[in-house]
């Protein structure tokens, strides 16, 4: 999501921006209906950083994933928000825990 209340499709790099809840093509050939959730950014913890490749290994509940760090300077131990393989921002410990708690609560209600 961008700061303007719009959703930016970042997975394909299309950079398309649309209003939240707008119906249309998300840029991946998938139909998006009004009110559907398009994407979720997840909180994780940086395990290691490769300055040369501009990537970081990020842990999500024990699952390590490589994420691009070109937008944000990070170091091991930083809590970060990751979407579509990119670190979007650093988070405080409190912010990361709040997001993780909300995601856990949402996943429980979907089961």
BELWOQUI-V730675 format. One line per field, one symbol per residue. phi: phi as a letter, one per 30 degrees, with the letter a starting at -180 (. if undefined). A space follows every 50 residues. Layout:
phi: ???
This chain:
phi: .cdcicccdcdcididbbdeiddlcdjcicdcceidddabccdbcdcabc dddhbbdccchjcdbdbdcecbdbbejdcbcbbhibddadbdeddddddd ddddddddddd
